[in-house]
């Protein structure tokens, strides 16, 4: 259970990082 939850959280963190990078790239476009 702990390993499954850790991997699930890791996927969410990576997904959030991708969203933040995408948002920052969009904001950089004038």
CHARMM internal coordinates of N, CA and C (Angstrom, degrees):
IC EDIT
DIST 1 N 1 CA 1.4713
DIST 1 CA 1 C 1.5332
ANGL 1 N 1 CA 1 C 109.96
DIST 1 C 2 N 1.3392
ANGL 1 CA 1 C 2 N 116.48
DIHE 1 N 1 CA 1 C 2 N -46.60
DIST 2 N 2 CA 1.4663
ANGL 1 C 2 N 2 CA 119.53
DIHE 1 CA 1 C 2 N 2 CA -177.54
DIST 2 CA 2 C 1.5291
ANGL 2 N 2 CA 2 C 109.97
DIHE 1 C 2 N 2 CA 2 C -62.53
DIST 2 C 3 N 1.3348
ANGL 2 CA 2 C 3 N 116.67
DIHE 2 N 2 CA 2 C 3 N -44.48
DIST 3 N 3 CA 1.4614
ANGL 2 C 3 N 3 CA 119.61
DIHE 2 CA 2 C 3 N 3 CA -179.53
DIST 3 CA 3 C 1.5251
ANGL 3 N 3 CA 3 C 110.57
DIHE 2 C 3 N 3 CA 3 C -63.53
DIST 3 C 4 N 1.3315
ANGL 3 CA 3 C 4 N 116.97
DIHE 3 N 3 CA 3 C 4 N -40.24
DIST 4 N 4 CA 1.4625
ANGL 3 C 4 N 4 CA 120.72
DIHE 3 CA 3 C 4 N 4 CA 179.30
DIST 4 CA 4 C 1.5148
ANGL 4 N 4 CA 4 C 110.71
DIHE 3 C 4 N 4 CA 4 C -63.97
DIST 4 C 5 N 1.3305
ANGL 4 CA 4 C 5 N 116.40
DIHE 4 N 4 CA 4 C 5 N -43.04
DIST 5 N 5 CA 1.4649
ANGL 4 C 5 N 5 CA 119.99
DIHE 4 CA 4 C 5 N 5 CA -179.51
DIST 5 CA 5 C 1.5230
ANGL 5 N 5 CA 5 C 110.21
DIHE 4 C 5 N 5 CA 5 C -66.70
DIST 5 C 6 N 1.3230
ANGL 5 CA 5 C 6 N 116.72
DIHE 5 N 5 CA 5 C 6 N -37.02
DIST 6 N 6 CA 1.4640
ANGL 5 C 6 N 6 CA 120.35
DIHE 5 CA 5 C 6 N 6 CA -179.41
DIST 6 CA 6 C 1.5247
ANGL 6 N 6 CA 6 C 110.12
DIHE 5 C 6 N 6 CA 6 C -65.50
DIST 6 C 7 N 1.3324
ANGL 6 CA 6 C 7 N 117.12
DIHE 6 N 6 CA 6 C 7 N -44.59
DIST 7 N 7 CA 1.4615
ANGL 6 C 7 N 7 CA 120.50
DIHE 6 CA 6 C 7 N 7 CA -179.77
DIST 7 CA 7 C 1.5212
ANGL 7 N 7 CA 7 C 109.85
DIHE 6 C 7 N 7 CA 7 C -65.99
DIST 7 C 8 N 1.3354
ANGL 7 CA 7 C 8 N 116.83
DIHE 7 N 7 CA 7 C 8 N -37.70
DIST 8 N 8 CA 1.4665
ANGL 7 C 8 N 8 CA 120.61
DIHE 7 CA 7 C 8 N 8 CA 179.90
DIST 8 CA 8 C 1.5225
ANGL 8 N 8 CA 8 C 110.06
DIHE 7 C 8 N 8 CA 8 C -64.94
DIST 8 C 9 N 1.3370
ANGL 8 CA 8 C 9 N 115.81
DIHE 8 N 8 CA 8 C 9 N -43.64
DIST 9 N 9 CA 1.4702
ANGL 8 C 9 N 9 CA 120.22
DIHE 8 CA 8 C 9 N 9 CA 178.98
DIST 9 CA 9 C 1.5202
ANGL 9 N 9 CA 9 C 109.98
DIHE 8 C 9 N 9 CA 9 C -64.49
DIST 9 C 10 N 1.3219
ANGL 9 CA 9 C 10 N 116.24
DIHE 9 N 9 CA 9 C 10 N -38.50
DIST 10 N 10 CA 1.4664
ANGL 9 C 10 N 10 CA 120.36
DIHE 9 CA 9 C 10 N 10 CA -179.31
DIST 10 CA 10 C 1.5303
ANGL 10 N 10 CA 10 C 109.69
DIHE 9 C 10 N 10 CA 10 C -62.44
DIST 10 C 11 N 1.3231
ANGL 10 CA 10 C 11 N 116.91
DIHE 10 N 10 CA 10 C 11 N -40.66
DIST 11 N 11 CA 1.4691
ANGL 10 C 11 N 11 CA 120.71
DIHE 10 CA 10 C 11 N 11 CA 179.01
DIST 11 CA 11 C 1.5216
ANGL 11 N 11 CA 11 C 109.79
DIHE 10 C 11 N 11 CA 11 C -63.66
DIST 11 C 12 N 1.3344
ANGL 11 CA 11 C 12 N 116.82
DIHE 11 N 11 CA 11 C 12 N -41.60
DIST 12 N 12 CA 1.4679
ANGL 11 C 12 N 12 CA 120.32
DIHE 11 CA 11 C 12 N 12 CA 179.60
DIST 12 CA 12 C 1.5198
ANGL 12 N 12 CA 12 C 110.48
DIHE 11 C 12 N 12 CA 12 C -63.85
DIST 12 C 13 N 1.3303
ANGL 12 CA 12 C 13 N 116.84
DIHE 12 N 12 CA 12 C 13 N -41.01
DIST 13 N 13 CA 1.4691
ANGL 12 C 13 N 13 CA 120.54
DIHE 12 CA 12 C 13 N 13 CA 179.97
DIST 13 CA 13 C 1.5236
ANGL 13 N 13 CA 13 C 110.01
DIHE 12 C 13 N 13 CA 13 C -63.66
DIST 13 C 14 N 1.3286
ANGL 13 CA 13 C 14 N 116.93
DIHE 13 N 13 CA 13 C 14 N -44.56
DIST 14 N 14 CA 1.4614
ANGL 13 C 14 N 14 CA 119.94
DIHE 13 CA 13 C 14 N 14 CA 179.85
DIST 14 CA 14 C 1.5226
ANGL 14 N 14 CA 14 C 110.18
DIHE 13 C 14 N 14 CA 14 C -63.70
DIST 14 C 15 N 1.3299
ANGL 14 CA 14 C 15 N 116.15
DIHE 14 N 14 CA 14 C 15 N -39.60
DIST 15 N 15 CA 1.4681
ANGL 14 C 15 N 15 CA 120.40
DIHE 14 CA 14 C 15 N 15 CA 179.85
DIST 15 CA 15 C 1.5261
ANGL 15 N 15 CA 15 C 109.95
DIHE 14 C 15 N 15 CA 15 C -64.37
DIST 15 C 16 N 1.3384
ANGL 15 CA 15 C 16 N 116.41
DIHE 15 N 15 CA 15 C 16 N -40.85
DIST 16 N 16 CA 1.4697
ANGL 15 C 16 N 16 CA 120.59
DIHE 15 CA 15 C 16 N 16 CA 178.81
DIST 16 CA 16 C 1.5240
ANGL 16 N 16 CA 16 C 110.08
DIHE 15 C 16 N 16 CA 16 C -64.76
DIST 16 C 17 N 1.3276
ANGL 16 CA 16 C 17 N 116.93
DIHE 16 N 16 CA 16 C 17 N -40.01
DIST 17 N 17 CA 1.4682
ANGL 16 C 17 N 17 CA 120.67
DIHE 16 CA 16 C 17 N 17 CA 179.85
DIST 17 CA 17 C 1.5258
ANGL 17 N 17 CA 17 C 109.98
DIHE 16 C 17 N 17 CA 17 C -62.36
DIST 17 C 18 N 1.3384
ANGL 17 CA 17 C 18 N 116.63
DIHE 17 N 17 CA 17 C 18 N -40.95
DIST 18 N 18 CA 1.4688
ANGL 17 C 18 N 18 CA 120.62
DIHE 17 CA 17 C 18 N 18 CA 179.54
DIST 18 CA 18 C 1.5224
ANGL 18 N 18 CA 18 C 109.60
DIHE 17 C 18 N 18 CA 18 C -64.03
DIST 18 C 19 N 1.3382
ANGL 18 CA 18 C 19 N 116.57
DIHE 18 N 18 CA 18 C 19 N -41.75
DIST 19 N 19 CA 1.4675
ANGL 18 C 19 N 19 CA 120.36
DIHE 18 CA 18 C 19 N 19 CA 179.81
DIST 19 CA 19 C 1.5196
ANGL 19 N 19 CA 19 C 110.54
DIHE 18 C 19 N 19 CA 19 C -63.54
DIST 19 C 20 N 1.3316
ANGL 19 CA 19 C 20 N 117.24
DIHE 19 N 19 CA 19 C 20 N -41.19
DIST 20 N 20 CA 1.4652
ANGL 19 C 20 N 20 CA 120.94
DIHE 19 CA 19 C 20 N 20 CA -179.82
DIST 20 CA 20 C 1.5266
ANGL 20 N 20 CA 20 C 110.18
DIHE 19 C 20 N 20 CA 20 C -65.37
DIST 20 C 21 N 1.3260
ANGL 20 CA 20 C 21 N 117.18
DIHE 20 N 20 CA 20 C 21 N -43.77
DIST 21 N 21 CA 1.4626
ANGL 20 C 21 N 21 CA 120.41
DIHE 20 CA 20 C 21 N 21 CA 179.77
DIST 21 CA 21 C 1.5214
ANGL 21 N 21 CA 21 C 109.98
DIHE 20 C 21 N 21 CA 21 C -63.21
DIST 21 C 22 N 1.3269
ANGL 21 CA 21 C 22 N 117.13
DIHE 21 N 21 CA 21 C 22 N -41.94
DIST 22 N 22 CA 1.4603
ANGL 21 C 22 N 22 CA 121.26
DIHE 21 CA 21 C 22 N 22 CA -179.91
DIST 22 CA 22 C 1.5245
ANGL 22 N 22 CA 22 C 110.03
DIHE 21 C 22 N 22 CA 22 C -63.55
DIST 22 C 23 N 1.3301
ANGL 22 CA 22 C 23 N 116.63
DIHE 22 N 22 CA 22 C 23 N -44.35
DIST 23 N 23 CA 1.4659
ANGL 22 C 23 N 23 CA 121.07
DIHE 22 CA 22 C 23 N 23 CA -179.54
DIST 23 CA 23 C 1.5250
ANGL 23 N 23 CA 23 C 110.08
DIHE 22 C 23 N 23 CA 23 C -63.68
DIST 23 C 24 N 1.3302
ANGL 23 CA 23 C 24 N 117.58
DIHE 23 N 23 CA 23 C 24 N -41.97
DIST 24 N 24 CA 1.4647
ANGL 23 C 24 N 24 CA 120.93
DIHE 23 CA 23 C 24 N 24 CA -178.84
DIST 24 CA 24 C 1.5256
ANGL 24 N 24 CA 24 C 109.62
DIHE 23 C 24 N 24 CA 24 C -65.63
DIST 24 C 25 N 1.3328
ANGL 24 CA 24 C 25 N 117.22
DIHE 24 N 24 CA 24 C 25 N -38.40
DIST 25 N 25 CA 1.4655
ANGL 24 C 25 N 25 CA 120.41
DIHE 24 CA 24 C 25 N 25 CA 179.10
DIST 25 CA 25 C 1.5231
ANGL 25 N 25 CA 25 C 110.40
DIHE 24 C 25 N 25 CA 25 C -65.75
DIST 25 C 26 N 1.3285
ANGL 25 CA 25 C 26 N 116.73
DIHE 25 N 25 CA 25 C 26 N -39.46
DIST 26 N 26 CA 1.4645
ANGL 25 C 26 N 26 CA 120.60
DIHE 25 CA 25 C 26 N 26 CA 179.94
DIST 26 CA 26 C 1.5244
ANGL 26 N 26 CA 26 C 110.03
DIHE 25 C 26 N 26 CA 26 C -66.45
DIST 26 C 27 N 1.3485
ANGL 26 CA 26 C 27 N 115.96
DIHE 26 N 26 CA 26 C 27 N -40.32
DIST 27 N 27 CA 1.4682
ANGL 26 C 27 N 27 CA 119.59
DIHE 26 CA 26 C 27 N 27 CA -178.86
DIST 27 CA 27 C 1.5260
ANGL 27 N 27 CA 27 C 111.02
DIHE 26 C 27 N 27 CA 27 C -67.93
DIST 27 C 28 N 1.3311
ANGL 27 CA 27 C 28 N 117.05
DIHE 27 N 27 CA 27 C 28 N -27.66
DIST 28 N 28 CA 1.4666
ANGL 27 C 28 N 28 CA 120.14
DIHE 27 CA 27 C 28 N 28 CA -179.02
DIST 28 CA 28 C 1.5289
ANGL 28 N 28 CA 28 C 110.87
DIHE 27 C 28 N 28 CA 28 C -71.16
DIST 28 C 29 N 1.3201
ANGL 28 CA 28 C 29 N 117.26
DIHE 28 N 28 CA 28 C 29 N -22.54
DIST 29 N 29 CA 1.4703
ANGL 28 C 29 N 29 CA 120.26
DIHE 28 CA 28 C 29 N 29 CA -179.73
DIST 29 CA 29 C 1.5280
ANGL 29 N 29 CA 29 C 109.00
DIHE 28 C 29 N 29 CA 29 C -75.89
DIST 29 C 30 N 1.3255
ANGL 29 CA 29 C 30 N 118.54
DIHE 29 N 29 CA 29 C 30 N 122.26
DIST 30 N 30 CA 1.4745
ANGL 29 C 30 N 30 CA 122.10
DIHE 29 CA 29 C 30 N 30 CA -178.46
DIST 30 CA 30 C 1.5269
ANGL 30 N 30 CA 30 C 111.60
DIHE 29 C 30 N 30 CA 30 C -70.21
END
COOR INIT
IC SEED 1 N 1 CA 1 C
IC BUILD
